[in-house]
Amino acid sequence: MSKSVYSLVLSDELITLLDKVAYKKGLSRSNMINTLIAEYLSFETPEKRAADIVSNMQAIVNKSQSLKFLAQQSNNLASICSAISFKYNPTVKYTVELYKNNKNCLGELKVSLRSTSVSLLNAVNKFYWLFISLEKKHIGQVDCSVENEKFFRKLNIFDADKLNTKTVGEIITSYVKNFNILLNMFFANLENVEKAYPKIEEVYLKNLKNQPYKIF
């Protein structure tokens, strides 16, 4: 969406109130004005679309017993956490950054753990690569990577920009849920992952089959 510079003559009192609201929402004055005008005209800006997707994700996660939605940092970021079936119940964090102007890519998922446990980090790295192998086997080449004990995955869907925000929120949240289910299956069978692999693959395929939109 293109933007241009416009001159507006507004009252000082109005700007004072506007700046207070913008500060609370973490927006600049220009973005706040842009948002208000868009809402008045019922026009969906990229910022509004991203905020609606995050809100839809939060509504879904709030109904989950295994996932928790963290305080929203910005309109295009969603952070979700869950406990891992491992000693001390460490927390895994799923951070979704939404892209505002990308036809096929919804955004990027980052999975991370705040831990110094070598055994835990080594184990989760093994799961990341196991998950990547499943993706490549059943989807094909996927845009993902593992760096510094973190998993990164681009969330690509054909004509993603044409999907409504409710659908996009469901797609992303479902992907996170499925990832979390497989991660906990892996840790529940950490002593014999090779034996558990067929069951993990079976659940992966079941979840993949149930998705109306495939993330590639």
N, C-alpha and C positions, 0 to 999 in steps of 0.2 A: 504494500500500500504506500503510495507516494505521499510526501508531506511537503508543505510550503510554509513560508513565514507570513503571518498576517498581523496587522496592527489593530489592537482593540482598545477602546476607551472604556475603562471600568471604574467604578467607585472604589475608593481606598478601603472603605468598610467591607465591601464585598470581597476584595482581594485578601483582606486579613482573615476573614472566615474561610475563604477558599484554601488559603495556605495551611490553616490549621487542619482541615480535613485531609488535604493532600499529604501532610506530614504523618498523620495517623495511618494512612493507607500506604505510605512508602512511595508516593508518586511525586513527580515534579509538578510544578504549577501548570505547565503546558499539557502534560499527560492527564492531569486532573480535569482541566477544561475540556480536553478532547473526549474524556470518558463521559462527562456530564452531557455534552452535546450529543454524543452517540446514543446515550440512554434515552434522552428526550426524543430523538428522531427514530428510536428503535433500530439503530444501525449497529451491526456486529463488527467491532474492531478486532484486530488480532489479539490485543490485550484482553478485551472482554471475552473472547472465545477461550483463551487460555485460562482465565479466571473461572469460567463456567465449567471447563473440563476438570479443573482441580476441585471445585465444589462438588461435582458429581462423583469424583473419586472418593472424596471425604465421606460423602453420604453412604457409599457402599462399604468402605472400610469400617465405619462406625458400627455397622451391623455384624462385623466379623468378630469371632472370639479369639482368633489367633493373630490378628494384625491390629496395630494401633496407629492412628494418624497423628503426626506431630504438628506442632504449631507451624502455620504457613509462613514461610520466609518471604515469598513474593508471589505475584499472580501467576507466574509461569513455572513455579517449583512446587512439587508435592513430595513430602517425606513421610515414609511409612516404616515402622519398625516391628520386629517380631523376635521372640526368644527362640534359641536353637536348642534342640534336644542333646545337650552336652553338659558336662559338669559345670556348675555355677550358672547355668542358663545364660550364656552370653547373648548379647543383642545384635541382630543383623539389621542394617539400615538400608532401605530401598529409596533412592532419591531419583525422582523423575523430573527432568528438565524438558519443558515443552518448547517446541520451535514455533515461532509466530508466523513465519512466511515460508513454508516448505510444502510443496504439493503432495509428496508421497511419504515424507518422514514426520511422524507425530512428535518425535523428540528422542531423548536418550535416557536409558536406565543405568544407574550406577548402584552397584551392590557393594557394601563395605561393612567391616567389623572394627570396632575399637577395642583392640586386644593386643597384648604383647606376648601371648602364649604361642610359642613356636609350634607346638603340636596342633593347636586349634587352627592357626593360619595355614599350616601345611595341609591339613585336612580340607579346609574350605577351598584351597587352591585346587586340590584334586577334584573336588566337586565341580568347580567352575569348568575345568577341562572336560569332565565327564558330560556336563550339560551341553557344552559346545559341540562335543562329538555327536550327541543325540540330535541337536539342531541341524548339523551338517548332514547327518545320515537321513533325516526324514523331511528336511526342508530344502537343503542345498546350501550353497555358499551364503553365510550370514555375516552381517557387519557387527562383529563383537571382538573383544580383546580382554586380556587379563594383565593388569599392571599394578605392581606394588600391593598385592593381595586384594585388589579391587577388580570387580567384573563390570565391563561396560558393554552395553548392547543398544544399537540404534533400533528404534521402533518404526520400521518401514511397512507401510500398507499402500497399495495402489490407490491413487485418488483419495488420500487421507483427508485432504482439505474439503472434500464433498460430504464427509460424514458429520452428523450432528454431534453436539458436545456430549450428550448422554451416551451415545454409542461409543465415542472415543474414550470416555471415562470408564465404561464397562470393559472395553478391550484392554486398556492398560492395566487396570486393577486386576482383571482376570489373569493376565500374564504374570503379574507379581505374585498373586495367590498360588498359581501353579508352580512357579519357581520355588516359593517358600515350602510348599508341600514336598517337592522332590528333595530340597535341601535337608529337611527334617527326616525324610526317609533315609537319606544317605547317612546322616549322623546316628540314626537309630540302629543302623547296621554297619557301623564303622569297623567292627572287628572282622567282618566278612563281606566287604562291598561286592566282590566278584559274584558271590552267591545271590546277593540282593539285586544285582544289576538288571536281570530280566524283569523283576517286579517294578523297578524304577522306570524302565523303558515302557512297560505296559501302561503304567499310570500316565507317563508323558504322552503316549500315543492316544490314550483315552481323552485326555484334556485337549490335545491338539484337534482331535476329531470333533469335539464339541464346540470348537470356536468357529463362528460364522465368518470371521475375518482373520486370515492368517498373517502373522507378522513375519516378514522375511528379512 
